[in-house]
Amino acid sequence: MTKKNIDYSVYLVTDRRNKTDDEFLNIIEESIKGGTTVVQLREKDASTKEFYDLALKVKEITSRYDVPLLINDRIDIALAVDSEGVHIGQDDMPADIARSIIGDDKILGVSASTVEEAKKAELDGADYIGSGAVFPTSTKEDADSVPLDLLKEIVDSIDIPTVAIGGITLENAPLLKDSGIAGFSVVSAIMSAEDPKEASLKLKEIYFS
């Protein structure tokens, strides 16, 4: 797997709330079996040691299936577990500094909700953009809104892939089909699904239909 041919079509962002570690890890593995192509481990409230220990367990699963693991925000954790990359927001480490720390071989994703942010991220070394929230979302209530026309504008303004995020469900995902995005980034659609494997499979079918 090289970072130039990453499949971003079903991009899972994790949410461990109200789950045991075993339940959490099982959801990740089942979703990968169904077609999840990228996993971003997002832990806002964990201690460094807790995050590190969990990241090692997730990395063991993703490596088994040759799926890239990206760590949200925490470059130190990403380097400590040798994940495939990191994803940072506009309020995190500047993208060019993040790139200089992780090197050229690791994946760098950057959140962008405007054309200007997307262009700057690309210039600073991002490999892909996460853009949203394209729909209202309960997992990130302070997220900027990115309507469909703006999403298309962002996609067209850069030469790196754009992944749509924010409130994406099996019901509304088809509305994004003609936007030019590289994939659906989802949290609840998989993490809260009764059958994470089936949810992942259906998202993949929608994307490639």
C-alpha positions, -999 to +999 in steps of 0.1 A: +000+000+000+014+034-010-002+066+000-008+075-037-033+048-042-053+049-010-090+040-014-109+066+007-144+054-004-155+042+031-136+062+057-145+053+093-139+078+121-142+061+154-164+069+185-159+048+216-186+063+237-208+038+255-188+008+242-164-016+259-130-020+243-140-054+229-172-040+214-153-011+199-126-032+184-152-057+170-171-029+153-139-017+136-130-053+124-165-060+112-167-027+093-134-036+076-148-070+066-177-051+050-156-027+030-142+001+052-111+013+035-096+038+060-099+040+098-093+072+117-089+067+155-104+097+172-100+100+210-108+134+225-110+124+262-084+095+266-052+099+284-020+096+264-014+061+278-050+050+271-049+064+236-016+047+229-027+013+242-060+015+222-041+026+191-019-004+193-049-027+194-066-009+165-033-010+145-031-048+150-065-051+133-060-026+105-026-041+097-041-076+094-064-063+067-040-039+051-062-009+059-045+024+067-048+037+102-048+074+107-046+090+141-067+121+148-047+152+160-021+133+180+011+131+160+030+117+190+006+087+191+008+082+153+046+080+155+046+059+186+024+031+170+037+037+135+003+044+120+000+051+083-007+088+090-025+115+109-055+138+104-055+173+117-080+201+120-077+238+115-070+244+152-044+217+155-007+217+145-001+237+113-001+213+083+033+222+071+048+216+105+029+183+108+043+172+075+079+181+085+074+160+117+059+129+102+080+129+070+070+124+034+060+088+036+031+090+060-004+102+050-015+137+061-051+146+061-064+181+069-099+193+077-110+222+054-144+239+052-135+266+026-117+267-007-089+288+009-083+263+036-083+234+011-058+251-012-035+260+017-036+225+031-026+211-003+002+236-005+014+227+030+016+190+021-018+174+027-025+141+009-063+146+012-089+169+026-117+161+049-145+186+042-178+191+061-201+190+078-221+183+047-251+173+068-261+182+104-242+160+128-244+152+165-209+139+168-193+172+162-217+200+171-193+228+164-185+217+129-187+243+101-214+237+075-203+229+040-233+229+015-231+207-016-222+235-040-193+246-017-182+209-014-181+207-052-161+240-053-136+226-028-132+194-048-126+213-080-101+237-064-075+211-055-057+182-070-058+159-040-087+138-029-116+153-009-135+131+016-169+144+027-178+142+064-206+152+087-240+135+093-236+111+064-261+082+065-271+054+042-302+075+034-284+108+024-251+094+011-265+091-025-270+129-025-232+133-026-227+110-056-221+137-082-199+159-060-166+144-071-156+133-036-131+105-030-153+089-003-177+091+026-163+097+060-187+084+086-190+080+124-225+070+136-235+053+103-211+025+112-203+029+149-240+029+159-252+005+132-268-028+143-246-045+117-214-025+111-203-050+084-235-045+065-235-007+069-200-006+055-209-028+026-239-006+018-219+026+019-194+010-005-222+000-028-236+035-028-202+051-035-194+028-064-230+025-079 
